[in-house]
Amino acid sequence: MNVNFSMKMIGAVGLMALAAACSSTKSTGPDVAATDNSNTGVSSIVAGSQEDLEQNVGHRVFFGYDQYSLTPQAQATLQRQADFLKQHSNVRVVVSGNCDERGTREYNLALGARRAEAARAYLVSMGIDSSRVTAVSYGKERPIDPRSTEEAWSLNRNATTTISAVGA
């Protein structure tokens, strides 16, 4: 097997894994949000968990270069997040704004804050109590993809919603 073929296979497997990670499905019921039918048996995702949010709702919205306005696709994801939060009224979240590596640390922290606040404000406008949603900026400090390519930069320009607390 030559090196070129091996590298192409590794690249193809990586792209398939990335595509699978970006897909989402709808909830199949109130207690079982999704199932894994691997050889190890069937496992379920706990409703209202971070895994439920990521797999069945979508926990990340993306932005254009030097932008913090919400695209229609981002608004659709945030609407699903608002529905999730309405269904799970005991859940609190943090929305973290992120940027690609270009620009100064200070500039990216400010842009990340605007991205996080845009997502937070949208959730609040959809009826989520503002005390349940906190915004924070990480600027360029927490990239999804560390490469210096347009593809990586587009992934790193995001606002990510993470469950911070589940109360009674």
C-alpha positions in Angstrom: 0.0 0.0 0.0 1.5 3.3 -1.0 1.7 6.4 1.2 -0.6 8.5 -1.1 -3.4 5.9 -0.9 -3.0 5.7 2.9 -3.2 9.4 3.3 -6.3 9.5 1.1 -8.0 6.8 3.2 -7.2 8.7 6.4 -8.6 11.9 4.9 -11.8 10.1 3.7 -12.3 8.5 7.1 -11.8 11.9 8.8 -14.3 13.6 6.5 -16.9 10.9 7.2 -16.4 11.3 10.9 -16.8 15.1 10.6 -20.0 14.7 8.6 -21.4 12.2 11.1 -20.6 14.6 14.0 -22.4 17.4 12.2 -25.6 15.5 11.6 -28.6 15.6 14.0 -31.8 13.7 14.5 -35.1 14.4 16.2 -36.1 12.9 19.6 -37.7 9.5 19.4 -39.6 9.9 22.6 -39.8 11.5 26.0 -37.3 9.2 27.8 -35.0 8.0 25.0 -33.7 10.7 22.8 -31.5 8.5 20.6 -30.1 5.0 20.6 -26.8 3.5 19.7 -27.2 0.1 18.0 -23.6 -0.8 18.1 -22.3 -4.3 18.9 -22.0 -3.3 22.6 -25.8 -3.2 22.9 -28.3 -0.4 23.0 -27.6 2.8 25.0 -29.8 5.7 25.4 -29.2 9.4 25.7 -30.8 11.0 28.8 -33.4 13.6 28.0 -32.3 17.0 29.0 -28.6 16.1 29.1 -25.7 17.8 27.2 -25.6 14.8 24.9 -29.3 15.2 24.2 -28.7 18.9 23.3 -25.8 18.1 21.1 -27.2 15.1 19.3 -30.9 16.0 18.9 -31.1 19.8 19.0 -27.7 21.3 18.0 -25.5 23.1 20.4 -23.4 25.2 18.0 -24.2 28.1 15.6 -21.7 29.5 13.1 -20.8 33.0 11.9 -19.2 34.5 8.9 -15.8 36.2 9.0 -15.9 39.2 11.3 -19.6 38.8 11.8 -21.9 38.3 14.8 -25.3 38.5 13.1 -27.4 35.3 13.2 -28.0 33.5 9.9 -31.4 31.8 9.3 -29.7 28.5 9.9 -28.4 29.8 13.3 -31.8 31.1 14.2 -33.3 27.7 13.4 -30.8 26.0 15.7 -31.4 28.5 18.5 -35.2 28.1 18.1 -34.6 24.3 18.7 -32.5 25.2 21.7 -35.2 27.5 23.1 -37.8 24.6 22.6 -35.4 22.3 24.5 -35.0 24.8 27.3 -38.7 25.3 27.6 -39.1 21.5 27.8 -36.4 21.2 30.4 -37.2 24.2 32.6 -34.6 23.2 35.2 -31.7 23.5 32.8 -29.3 26.5 32.8 -26.8 27.1 29.9 -23.7 29.0 29.0 -23.3 30.3 25.5 -19.7 30.7 24.6 -18.6 32.9 21.7 -15.6 31.7 19.7 -13.4 33.1 16.9 -10.9 31.9 14.5 -7.2 32.6 15.1 -6.9 35.7 12.9 -7.0 39.0 14.8 -5.6 40.1 18.1 -6.6 38.4 21.4 -8.4 41.5 22.5 -10.3 41.9 19.3 -11.4 38.2 19.2 -12.5 38.3 22.9 -14.8 41.3 22.0 -16.1 39.6 18.8 -16.7 36.4 20.7 -18.6 38.3 23.3 -20.8 39.8 20.6 -21.4 36.4 19.1 -22.3 34.9 22.5 -24.6 37.8 23.3 -26.4 37.5 19.9 -27.2 33.9 20.6 -28.2 34.6 24.2 -30.4 37.5 23.2 -32.1 35.3 20.6 -32.9 32.6 23.2 -34.3 35.3 25.6 -36.4 36.7 22.7 -37.9 33.2 22.3 -39.1 33.3 25.9 -36.2 31.8 27.9 -35.7 33.6 31.2 -32.5 35.6 31.0 -31.3 34.3 34.3 -31.0 30.8 32.7 -28.6 31.9 29.9 -25.1 33.2 30.6 -22.8 34.5 27.8 -19.0 34.2 27.9 -16.3 34.8 25.3 -13.3 32.6 24.7 -12.1 34.5 21.6 -9.6 32.4 19.7 -8.5 30.4 22.8 -10.7 27.3 22.3 -10.6 26.3 18.6 -12.6 23.3 17.4 -10.1 22.8 14.6 -6.5 24.0 15.2 -5.5 24.1 11.5 -4.9 27.4 9.7 -7.3 26.8 6.8 -10.5 28.4 5.7 -12.4 25.2 6.6 -11.0 25.3 10.2 -11.6 29.0 10.6 -15.2 28.6 9.5 -15.7 25.9 12.2 -14.0 28.1 14.9 -16.3 31.1 14.3 -19.2 29.9 16.5 -21.3 30.2 19.6 -21.6 27.0 21.6 -24.3 26.2 24.1 -23.3 24.1 27.1 -25.5 23.0 30.0 -24.1 24.6 33.1 -26.5 23.4 35.7 -29.6 21.2 36.2 -31.8 22.3 39.1 -34.8 20.8 40.8 
